[in-house]
Amino acid sequence: MTRVAEFRETHRGHPHAHGGSRRPGRLRIVASRIRDVALAAAGIAGLAAIAWGIATLFFGFSLVTFATGSMAPTIPAGSLALVRQVPASELEVGQVVTLQRGGERLPITHRITVIEPDPNVPNGRIVSMQGDANTIPDLFPYHVKTGKVVLGSIAGGQAVSDAMGSPVTLVVVTIGAGALVLWAFWPRTQQSSTTEPRRGERRHAR
């Protein structure tokens, strides 16, 4: 057998000759990219959660939901609104605000119609409100020192908020995050990409 024929026979039997290892290599690359994207998404979600925590603790932001349509059509039932707590002295007529009346379990989110100073409470205000869909104002005024001003709302956002806060979602997210971390840091075997011949093999040139 000539050297050329011997080289062809050796090359034909080599595992890299017909792309035998190309597919596993591509699968590893795809899996690595998926892992990187998933880790990046988890990192962004984590940063968003931290940012929201800071906004809530230090800047008075929070979310409120609308179970009724008293503010329709401006804010229909089932909406989710972003609010910010401010001193009562910053409240203005025409604003949509969330106020808590003493003795009531749930706050009310309506539009301010009248604001008066509270003579019995320093920096307090007496606020009258009415829902956009209501034909009469709220029965009693609100004596408040702070209020939550509605900055914006999303129709149907309450369903998303309820789903995100459900126990099932929390369990799924926790398990998914744990699996992602385990996958990311699981030790992987390093496979050499060298094409050097094994011991005992001979490679012939033309």
Number of C-alpha atoms within 10 A of each C-alpha: 6 7 12 12 12 16 16 13 11 15 15 12 10 14 12 12 11 11 11 11 12 12 10 11 14 11 11 12 12 12 12 13 12 12 16 13 12 16 16 12 12 15 12 12 12 12 12 12 12 12 11 15 14 13 14 15 10 9 13 13 20 17 15 19 21 22 12 12 17 20 19 14 10 14 23 19 19 18 21 23 20 16 21 18 18 16 14 20 16 10 19 16 13 12 16 27 23 22 22 18 15 11 6 8 8 11 13 19 23 25 23 20 16 14 18 12 16 15 10 9 12 9 14 18 25 17 24 20 26 21 21 18 15 13 9 10 16 14 9 10 15 18 21 21 17 19 23 25 23 22 13 11 19 14 16 16 18 20 14 13 15 12 13 13 11 11 11 11 13 13 11 11 13 12 12 12 15 12 11 16 15 11 12 15 8 9 8 8 6 6 7 7 8 6 9 9 10 8 6 5 9 11 12 13 8 9
